[in-house]
Amino acid sequence: MQQHTYAIMDGVEDSHWWFVGRRAILESFLRPICDELSAEQGDSLRILDVGCGTGANIKMLLQFGEAEGVDVSDDALEFCRQKGLKVHKGVAEELPFEDESFDLTTALDVIEHLDDDVAGLKEMFRVTRKGGRSLIFVPAFMWLWGVQDDISHHRIRYTKRQIVDRLKAAGYEIERATYANFTFFAPILGGRTIMKLTGIKPESENNITISGLNGVFGKLFGAERFWLRSFNFPFGVSIVISARRPA
């Protein structure tokens, strides 16, 4: 990810509709997972956020247990430390932790950055205890490629089958896989198509927002969590997967 992107992310991830809505959806997936793990474990859960960025997801994960993060970027880690978060430096393909160190591992818009995504998933699998869980969030569909993919140094946008196959190759059992951000699929597709046709390239798509509507958009996006309780979306801007390391 380009260095200036971390400063932009740190400035907007508490309020930008994308980050707010995504966390609401992620929390709805995490709560039943963590309730089940806590019932099995009896102690506070150990949680690792792989590719933690500037730390907003670690703060969200702290409500479920002892959460910490790992990232390759010194800039990202410094933003986390300024918030008092526990973080480590390391690459996803060689995590600096012992086998079966964590009850829950997350990679939230991270796997798409890796040159060898299966190697990164195998490392998550390795540090997750037997019977533990992993939650993965990735961007969907190569034909949705946009400026944010370029500046974030993404390697791929996945179909659901592609990311599920990679998780299975790493050893996981899939519990749930669904597309997400169905709500803003058409506007995002339209906006990225216009940018491609006109050659417009903003510094970051995270800067593209209407401040007066940010809260409304965040609530609309986050409201997908209620629909996702009952069924899977057939398409969307992203994919969310819950996976288990077999016991």
QUILINDA-V836337 format. One record per residue. PHI is phi in radians with two decimals (999 if undefined). Layout:
phi=PHI
phi=PHI
//
This chain:
phi=999
phi=-1.12
phi=-1.01
phi=-1.15
phi=-1.16
phi=-1.13
phi=-1.14
phi=-1.11
phi=-1.05
phi=-1.07
phi=-1.38
phi=-2.06
phi=-1.23
phi=-1.46
phi=-2.28
phi=-1.10
phi=-1.00
phi=-1.11
phi=-1.20
phi=-1.11
phi=-1.14
phi=-1.10
phi=-1.09
phi=-1.09
phi=-1.17
phi=-1.08
phi=-1.05
phi=-1.18
phi=-1.39
phi=-1.27
phi=-1.03
phi=-1.16
phi=-1.08
phi=-1.24
phi=-1.06
phi=-1.18
phi=-1.11
phi=-1.12
phi=-1.12
phi=-1.29
phi=-1.40
phi=1.41
phi=-2.06
phi=-1.11
phi=-1.28
phi=-1.69
phi=-2.23
phi=-2.15
phi=-1.78
phi=-1.45
phi=1.23
phi=-1.25
phi=1.04
phi=-1.61
phi=1.81
phi=-1.08
phi=-1.26
phi=-1.08
phi=-1.03
phi=-1.15
phi=-1.23
phi=-1.08
phi=-1.22
phi=-1.82
phi=2.85
phi=-1.51
phi=-1.76
phi=-2.48
phi=-2.35
phi=-2.42
phi=-2.68
phi=-1.49
phi=-1.61
phi=-1.11
phi=-1.10
phi=-1.08
phi=-1.12
phi=-1.15
phi=-1.05
phi=-1.13
phi=-1.12
phi=-1.09
phi=-1.61
phi=1.36
phi=-1.62
phi=-1.50
phi=-2.44
phi=-2.36
phi=-1.64
phi=3.08
phi=-1.71
phi=-1.11
phi=-1.36
phi=-2.51
phi=-1.20
phi=-1.48
phi=-2.43
phi=-1.25
phi=-1.00
phi=0.98
phi=-1.43
phi=-2.27
phi=-1.39
phi=-2.43
phi=-2.17
phi=-2.27
phi=-2.43
phi=-1.93
phi=1.05
phi=-2.25
phi=-1.02
phi=-1.19
phi=-1.47
phi=-1.51
phi=-1.16
phi=-2.16
phi=-1.17
phi=-1.15
phi=-1.07
phi=-1.12
phi=-1.17
phi=-1.13
phi=-1.19
phi=-1.04
phi=-1.03
phi=-1.07
phi=-1.51
phi=-1.56
phi=-1.19
phi=-1.04
phi=1.48
phi=-1.35
phi=-2.17
phi=-2.32
phi=-2.07
phi=-2.10
phi=-2.32
phi=-2.40
phi=-1.32
phi=-1.93
phi=1.20
phi=-1.06
phi=-1.32
phi=-1.68
phi=-0.96
phi=-2.48
phi=-0.99
phi=-1.09
phi=-1.15
phi=-1.15
phi=-1.28
phi=-1.53
phi=1.02
phi=-1.19
phi=-1.73
phi=-2.81
phi=-2.03
phi=-1.69
phi=-1.56
phi=-1.06
phi=-1.08
phi=-1.07
phi=-1.28
phi=-1.10
phi=-1.07
phi=-1.19
phi=-1.12
phi=-1.13
phi=-1.10
phi=-1.40
phi=1.98
phi=-1.37
phi=-1.73
phi=-1.53
phi=-1.65
phi=-2.75
phi=-2.52
phi=-2.62
phi=-1.26
phi=-2.48
phi=0.99
phi=-1.23
phi=-1.04
phi=-1.85
phi=-1.01
phi=-1.13
phi=-1.07
phi=-1.20
phi=-1.04
phi=-1.12
phi=-1.11
phi=-1.25
phi=-1.13
phi=-1.08
phi=-1.10
phi=-1.17
phi=-1.24
phi=-1.66
phi=1.39
phi=-1.18
phi=-2.34
phi=-1.18
phi=-1.02
phi=-2.80
phi=-1.20
phi=-1.14
phi=-1.42
phi=-1.52
phi=-2.81
phi=-1.94
phi=-0.92
phi=-1.20
phi=-1.86
phi=-1.00
phi=-1.11
phi=-1.13
phi=-1.09
phi=-1.06
phi=-1.20
phi=-1.11
phi=-1.10
phi=-1.10
phi=-1.16
phi=-1.04
phi=-1.05
phi=-1.24
phi=-1.18
phi=-1.24
phi=-1.17
phi=-1.87
phi=-2.73
phi=-1.64
phi=-1.33
phi=-1.34
phi=-2.80
phi=3.05
phi=-1.37
phi=-2.35
phi=-2.32
phi=-2.12
phi=-2.32
phi=-1.82
phi=-2.35
phi=-2.11
phi=-1.47
phi=-0.99
phi=-1.39
//
